[in-house]
Amino acid sequence: MHKLKIGKYELNSRLIVGSGKYKDFNTTKTATLASGSELITVAVRRLNITDPTKDNLRDTFKGTNVKFLPNSAGCTTAKDAITTFRLTREATGIDLIKLEVIGDTNKTLYPDVLETIKACEILAKEGFTIMAYTSDDPIMAKRLEDAGAAAIMPLAAPIGSGLGIQNAYNVVFIKDAVGLPVIVDAGIGCASDASYAMELGADGVLTNTAIAQAKDPMMMAEAMKHAVIAGRMSYLAGRIAKRPYATASSPTDGLIGRS
């Protein structure tokens, strides 16, 4: 299978993982390596870039092939997100980012897509490679593409809900609407959700809670790895058409009583 290309970056794995909700950094690392993911998203505050005396997640992953994808979790305005990423790039040199601007911080954690577009336009002009977290609206997905995003990341369901894909049609509509990689993000609950996303034609899947909060994070991480691969292969292979009635899988010519 071809590599996943996001702007100037190429990834062998189409599974992206998160770093939150684990009991410690070592578990985060072990589960991430089990997933086969080469990209882990992390809230900028968890990088501890301003306090070298604290444990640093970047140090935990030294010697691995896992890259960091800073996100703007907690930002509620375009201005906050822009400032966050400018400081992050200055401190770390990282320019591949996950842009998320949250509109409802109390209940749904749904994105404020208008603020996201504003931030995307400015950050793209400044040379950032932007993976934009958004609603499952194909119109807004297209506007984010026009604003300079390098990948579109529509939610499958509310963050951390584990509800799986709630509107499969919109994943397909977004794929049709944009010429960018589409990474299904938020709401994945189990391996079959990830496989389904890939079978719909998504270019990748991002999941965090489903792995971090599983009874066995390492086993779930490995399950997600295989699910994404299987889903992608199934999509590329091309499923059969759905029919309302049975069709025999064996030929009927030559059966007794038939001429």
C-alpha positions as CSV (number, residue, x, y, z in Angstrom):
1,M,0.0,0.0,0.0
2,H,1.1,3.5,-0.7
3,K,2.4,5.8,2.0
4,L,0.2,8.4,3.6
5,K,1.4,11.8,2.4
6,I,0.5,14.9,4.4
7,G,2.1,17.9,2.8
8,K,5.8,17.2,2.7
9,Y,5.6,14.4,5.2
10,E,5.2,10.7,4.4
11,L,4.1,8.0,6.8
12,N,4.1,4.2,6.5
13,S,1.3,3.8,9.0
14,R,-2.1,5.2,8.5
15,L,-2.9,5.1,12.2
16,I,-2.2,8.1,14.3
17,V,-2.5,7.9,18.0
18,G,-2.9,10.3,20.9
19,S,-0.9,10.7,24.1
20,G,-3.6,11.6,26.7
21,K,-5.3,9.5,29.4
22,Y,-2.5,7.0,29.9
23,K,-1.4,6.2,33.4
24,D,2.2,7.2,32.6
25,F,4.7,8.0,29.8
26,N,6.1,4.5,29.7
27,T,2.6,3.0,29.0
28,T,2.1,5.7,26.3
29,K,5.3,4.6,24.6
30,T,4.7,0.9,24.8
31,A,1.1,1.2,23.4
32,T,2.3,3.6,20.7
33,L,5.0,1.2,19.5
34,A,2.5,-1.7,19.6
35,S,0.2,0.3,17.3
36,G,2.9,0.7,14.7
37,S,2.0,4.4,14.5
38,E,4.7,6.9,13.4
39,L,2.8,10.0,14.6
40,I,1.5,10.8,18.0
41,T,-0.5,13.9,18.7
42,V,0.2,15.7,22.0
43,A,-1.2,18.8,23.6
44,V,1.5,21.4,23.6
45,R,1.4,21.7,27.4
46,R,2.4,18.0,27.7
47,L,5.6,18.6,25.8
48,N,6.9,20.6,28.9
49,I,9.0,22.7,26.5
50,T,9.3,25.5,29.0
51,D,10.3,23.5,32.1
52,P,13.3,21.1,31.6
53,T,13.0,20.0,35.2
54,K,9.8,18.0,34.5
55,D,9.4,14.7,32.8
56,N,9.2,15.2,29.1
57,L,7.3,13.0,26.7
58,R,9.7,13.8,23.9
59,D,12.5,12.3,25.9
60,T,10.4,9.1,26.4
61,F,10.3,8.6,22.6
62,K,14.0,9.2,21.9
63,G,15.4,6.4,19.8
64,T,12.1,5.6,18.1
65,N,10.7,6.5,14.7
66,V,7.7,8.2,16.3
67,K,7.2,11.9,15.3
68,F,5.3,14.4,17.4
69,L,2.2,16.2,16.2
70,P,1.5,19.2,18.5
71,N,-2.1,20.1,18.9
72,S,-3.9,23.2,20.1
73,A,-6.1,21.4,22.6
74,G,-7.7,23.9,24.9
75,C,-7.7,26.8,22.5
76,T,-11.0,28.4,21.9
77,T,-10.0,31.2,19.4
78,A,-8.0,31.5,16.3
79,K,-5.7,33.9,18.1
80,D,-4.9,31.4,20.9
81,A,-4.1,28.6,18.4
82,I,-1.9,30.8,16.3
83,T,0.1,32.0,19.3
84,T,0.4,28.4,20.6
85,F,1.9,27.1,17.3
86,R,4.2,30.0,16.8
87,L,5.7,29.4,20.2
88,T,5.8,25.7,19.7
89,R,7.7,26.0,16.4
90,E,10.2,28.5,17.9
91,A,10.9,26.1,20.8
92,T,10.9,22.8,19.0
93,G,11.2,23.4,15.3
94,I,8.1,21.3,14.6
95,D,5.9,22.6,11.8
96,L,3.5,19.7,11.3
97,I,0.6,20.5,13.5
98,K,-3.0,19.4,14.4
99,L,-5.1,22.5,14.5
100,E,-8.2,22.4,16.7
101,V,-10.2,25.3,18.0
102,I,-13.0,24.1,20.4
103,G,-16.3,25.9,20.3
104,D,-18.1,24.1,23.2
105,T,-15.7,23.3,26.0
106,N,-18.4,22.1,28.5
107,K,-20.3,19.2,26.8
108,T,-19.7,18.3,23.2
109,L,-16.2,19.5,22.6
110,Y,-17.3,20.3,19.1
111,P,-14.9,22.4,17.0
112,D,-15.5,26.1,16.1
113,V,-14.9,25.6,12.4
114,L,-15.0,29.3,11.6
115,E,-12.2,30.1,14.0
116,T,-10.4,27.1,12.8
117,I,-10.5,28.4,9.2
118,K,-9.2,31.8,10.4
119,A,-6.3,30.2,12.1
120,C,-5.6,27.9,9.2
121,E,-5.3,30.8,6.7
122,I,-2.7,32.5,8.8
123,L,-0.7,29.5,9.8
124,A,-0.6,28.1,6.2
125,K,0.9,31.4,5.0
126,E,3.6,31.0,7.7
127,G,4.6,27.6,6.4
128,F,2.9,25.2,8.8
129,T,1.7,21.9,7.6
130,I,-1.8,21.8,9.0
131,M,-4.0,18.8,9.9
132,A,-7.3,20.5,10.7
133,Y,-9.8,19.0,13.2
134,T,-13.3,19.8,12.1
135,S,-16.9,18.7,12.0
136,D,-18.2,16.1,9.5
137,D,-19.4,18.9,7.2
138,P,-18.1,18.6,3.6
139,I,-18.7,22.3,2.9
140,M,-16.5,23.3,5.8
141,A,-14.0,20.6,4.8
142,K,-13.7,22.3,1.4
143,R,-13.2,25.7,3.0
144,L,-10.4,24.3,5.1
145,E,-8.7,23.0,2.0
146,D,-9.0,26.4,0.4
147,A,-7.6,28.0,3.6
148,G,-4.4,25.9,3.2
149,A,-4.9,22.8,5.3
150,A,-2.8,19.7,4.3
151,A,-5.3,17.2,5.8
152,I,-8.9,17.2,6.9
153,M,-9.7,15.5,10.2
154,P,-13.5,15.2,10.6
155,L,-14.9,13.8,13.9
156,A,-16.6,10.5,13.8
157,A,-18.4,11.3,17.1
158,P,-17.7,13.5,20.1
159,I,-14.2,13.3,21.5
160,G,-13.7,10.4,23.8
161,S,-17.2,9.1,23.4
162,G,-16.3,5.8,21.8
163,L,-19.6,6.0,19.8
164,G,-17.9,5.1,16.5
165,I,-18.9,6.7,13.1
166,Q,-22.3,8.3,13.5
167,N,-22.6,9.6,9.9
168,A,-20.9,7.4,7.4
169,Y,-22.3,9.3,4.5
170,N,-20.5,12.5,5.5
171,V,-17.1,10.7,5.6
172,V,-17.8,9.7,1.9
173,F,-19.0,13.2,1.1
174,I,-15.9,14.8,2.5
175,K,-13.7,12.4,0.5
176,D,-15.5,13.5,-2.6
177,A,-15.4,17.2,-1.7
178,V,-11.6,17.6,-1.1
179,G,-8.4,16.5,-2.7
180,L,-6.6,16.1,0.6
181,P,-6.0,13.2,3.0
182,V,-9.1,12.6,5.2
183,I,-8.2,11.3,8.7
184,V,-11.2,10.2,10.7
185,D,-10.7,11.7,14.2
186,A,-12.5,11.5,17.5
187,G,-15.2,9.0,18.7
188,I,-13.4,5.7,17.7
189,G,-14.2,3.1,20.3
190,C,-12.8,-0.2,19.1
191,A,-10.9,-1.8,16.2
192,S,-14.0,-2.4,14.1
193,D,-14.7,1.4,14.1
194,A,-11.3,2.0,12.7
195,S,-11.6,-0.6,10.1
196,Y,-15.0,0.7,9.0
197,A,-13.6,4.2,8.7
198,M,-10.9,2.9,6.3
199,E,-13.4,0.8,4.4
200,L,-15.4,4.1,3.8
201,G,-12.3,5.5,2.0
202,A,-10.7,7.4,4.8
203,D,-7.0,7.8,4.3
204,G,-6.2,7.3,8.0
205,V,-7.6,7.2,11.5
206,L,-6.6,9.0,14.7
207,T,-7.6,7.5,18.1
208,N,-6.6,8.1,21.6
209,T,-9.1,7.1,24.3
210,A,-10.0,3.8,22.7
211,I,-6.4,2.7,23.3
212,A,-5.5,4.5,26.4
213,Q,-8.6,3.6,28.4
214,A,-8.9,0.0,27.1
215,K,-8.5,-2.8,29.7
216,D,-5.3,-3.8,27.9
217,P,-3.9,-0.8,26.0
218,M,-1.2,-2.7,24.3
219,M,-3.5,-5.3,22.9
220,M,-6.0,-2.7,21.7
221,A,-3.2,-0.7,20.1
222,E,-2.1,-3.8,18.1
223,A,-5.8,-4.5,17.2
224,M,-6.1,-0.9,15.9
225,K,-2.9,-1.5,13.8
226,H,-4.3,-4.5,12.1
227,A,-7.8,-3.0,11.7
228,V,-6.5,0.0,9.9
229,I,-4.4,-2.2,7.5
230,A,-7.3,-4.6,6.9
231,G,-9.8,-1.7,6.3
232,R,-7.5,-0.1,3.8
233,M,-7.0,-3.3,2.0
234,S,-10.7,-4.0,1.9
235,Y,-11.4,-0.6,0.5
236,L,-8.7,-0.9,-2.2
237,A,-9.9,-4.5,-3.1
238,G,-13.4,-3.2,-3.7
239,R,-16.4,-4.7,-2.0
240,I,-19.2,-6.5,-3.8
241,A,-22.4,-4.7,-4.5
242,K,-25.2,-5.2,-2.0
243,R,-28.2,-7.1,-3.3
244,P,-31.7,-7.7,-1.7
245,Y,-31.7,-11.5,-2.5
246,A,-29.3,-14.4,-2.4
247,T,-27.0,-15.2,-5.3
248,A,-25.6,-18.7,-5.6
249,S,-21.8,-18.9,-5.1
250,S,-21.6,-22.2,-7.0
251,P,-22.7,-22.8,-10.7
252,T,-26.1,-24.4,-11.3
253,D,-25.4,-25.7,-14.8
254,G,-25.3,-29.5,-15.0
255,L,-27.3,-30.1,-11.8
256,I,-29.7,-33.1,-11.9
257,G,-33.0,-32.1,-13.2
258,R,-31.6,-29.1,-15.1
259,S,-30.8,-29.1,-18.7
